[in-house]
Amino acid sequence: MDLMETETIAVCVNHPEKAADLVCMKYQAHFCEACAHCRDPKLYCKHRTACPIWFIAKDRENGWGNGPMTGDG
């Protein structure tokens, strides 16, 4: 008997039709790149120093880029 393996794909909390590339470790919320934002930027988060969502949001806020790097550079 063959067992079928199924792959679970996380979806964006704001766009259920899009795959989520990022996850908030504090709230376990999944985001697509367009929706990447910190839910509580003024509250302490032990994951912040390694959080890609935090850095993407700060880059957008500071005008340092158009979001995540694509590697086309």
Secondary structure, DSSP 8 states (H G I E B T S, - for coil): ----------B-SS-TTSB--EEETTTTEEE-GGG---S-TTS--TTGGG-HHHHHHHHHHHTS-SSS--S--
